[in-house]
Amino acid sequence: MQKTHHRYVYYLKYFGPGAVIACMTIGAGDIVLAPRIGAWAIPFYSALWIITFAMITKALTAYLATRYSLLSGEHIMTLFSRVRPHGWINILSLIIGFALLPFMIATFLTILGNVLTLFTGTGDFIIWGVGLGLAIAIFGLLSSYKIIEKIQLVFVIFLSVGAIIAVAVVHPDWLAMLKGLFTPQIPQVASWVTAEDITTVPVMLQLAAIYGTMHGAYADFTAYISWWRLRVQEKKVELKSEIMTGVKVDLTVSFLIVAIFMTAFLAAGVVILGKNHLVPNGVDLISQQQSIYAIISPLVGNYIYPIAMVGVIAGSIYAGMDATPRMIKAWVDPLSARVQKISFKRFQLYILLYLLFVSVPLMFIQKPIILMTIYLLLTGVFGMWLLGWGALWANQKQLPKEQRLGKAKFALFVLNNIVVTVFIVLIFVYL
């Protein structure tokens, strides 16, 4: 038993790329969307199952795509670029990415600016968001992935401990929570809710947003694969290797951390926000959550929470400074030898300038939830669904026979993709 324990601890050294993705999603999506849906969804805890569903299905898809990339020695997007007509998957990813990524960046900047405006009592959220966003972008350009990984590991540890404390303090109905985690159902909007961006948006779309934000979207896992390829120096990895076990550990730990965090905040949304008829809404998506921490201590709620929120949201944007250009470069490199020759730092500068230029006007719409939902639906749900089928094809048709999935594992991944397909169909049925 002692030997097995040390073996699992040993593999924790591979926990890194998953930590970055975890903090990116915890920073904006989870803190906003989880308590929000917990506040308005009835019966209480009836939306919890989407966290379990996303954790299982997205983890399997992420592993399958990473598995192909490490065993073959090439990024899965390079393989996709050879699918006839050549390059269409990568080109479609680029079009969707350039069209939708500014929506998410605008949401991040809006939330960050709103945090500073609310808790300093001065300034305009757009000026705060853009100003600090520029500062983070410059810092990101001067940093390396190794620095990002270490900083994000600190964020993950801090947020995980905070999530556990939050659950303990709010005293939720543990039995109802357990039931909610494993009972698929479509919740209803509580009668007291009047917020337009809740009452007019179909419930299944709001559940889809939770699914999409859970541990990242299709584009995020493109960067995740690139980070793993950096760790193995873009070389082929053996099937029965320590690295492949490390990928499993990295994904398992990071998905569990995000799931615990989302569950804690959804429960806090039920017990503290919903029962007091409070719901994050409009541009202000974070001040209501202050009451969650105020229960722990006035000091925590009034001082530590604002500082933590700035750090967490800024950390998400900071990680995105590396993740976003890396995912886009993975899409475009197979299509252009000229782009391949451009250094990552130079390419990063071009992408960040574009995103800031396009994202700032979107902040004036002042509908961050709508912007976030559109992005998460298309990339976090549809994108992951397509990646799931594409990764299954890649593993079974493009790898040597000895590296392909066995019958039982193949059946598991087929079932996983079918279940996600049914989920997407239900989204359209209940529009």
Phi, psi and omega in degrees: 000317180297321180295318179296319179300312181296328180296316180291321178298321180301319183286348177294346177295343179272358179285105183204291178304322178294328178294321180295312179298319181301312182290329177299318183278323178299325186299323184235301185300310186291315182296329181271306191284321184297305178294332180295310181288330176296327182291319188259344186283128174233146357301161179304141178067013184285352178260358185297327185301333182294333177291313178298315181300314181293320181301315183287307187291320182285327177296318179296318179295315180299318179296317183296318179292319179292323179303311180299314186297322181280322180288324183275336183085005177230150176295142182299334177291333175292319176297314181300330181293343180266356178289128183285145349296133190309128173089358187294325180293316180294319180295318178297319178299319179296315181298312180295319181297311181293331180281323190256331181303322176300332177299315182288321178298318178298322178295313179301312182294323178297314180296316180299313179298322179293321177303310183292322179295315183293319189265353171257337180075013181222159172084179180249140186297329180290316180295316178299311183298313181292318181298309180290327177300318177296318180297318179294321180298317179296317178297321178297322179294329183269356184259170176244167179300321181301320178295316180301315183300316182293317179296317182291330175299321178296316179299317182299313180299314181299313184291325180294315178297317179299322180296317180296318178297318181301315180297316182295322184287320185282350177051064179285172175280099187298321181294318178294324177296314180300316178296318181296328180294336186235016180238095179298130177199161178257109182290167175248159178277129181302145186297335183281348184283129179240355183300126185297322182282006170249310185290333184263352180260125181307141183302320181296328176292324179288326172293322178298323178295320176297315177301315183296322183279342182297103175063022172103171183245182181308314181297321180297321181284341169297316176293321179304315179296319179298321179295321177294323178294328174296320182293328180260011178059036176058031178255162177290147180244142178286146181300313181267063184236164178296326181298315181296324174293323178299322177299315180299316180295315181302313180292317182298310182297314184292320178294321179296319179299313181295319180297317178298316181297313181295319179298317180298315182286328175294318177297320178295325176298323178292305191285321186261312183279305185300316182288345175254012179056045176246142178209131175300133189206154176065222178282328181277098183248005186229343184291327181297326181293346178300328180294334177296313181284334179296332178294325178295312181187141175303323179298315180295316183290319187272334186238310184289319181302310179301318180295317180297320180298316178299315180296318183291312180295317177298323178296322177297315180294320180299314178297323179294337177298331177264319186293315186296308177298326181292321180291321180292321179295325177295328178286319190266336181306315181294345184265342187216116176295330180294317179292324179303327183281344179287131178298153182298319182298320178293316178298320179301317179299315180300314183293318181294321177297318178297312184297317179293320181296321183274328186287322185303314178300328180293335179297332182288345176294329178058039176230063186299325181294318178297316179299316181295318182296316179300312182297313184292325179296312186284322183260326183275337179251293182298317181299316179293326177297313179294321178297323179299311179291320179295320180291324178296315177299318182298316182291325185269337185246338187249349177263155174302153186306321184289346180257358181284166180289142173289173185300316182295315180293322178299316179298321179298315183287327174296314179300318179302313181292325179294317180298318178295324177298317178298320179300317179295319178300319180295327177301317180287324181297321185261018174293000000 
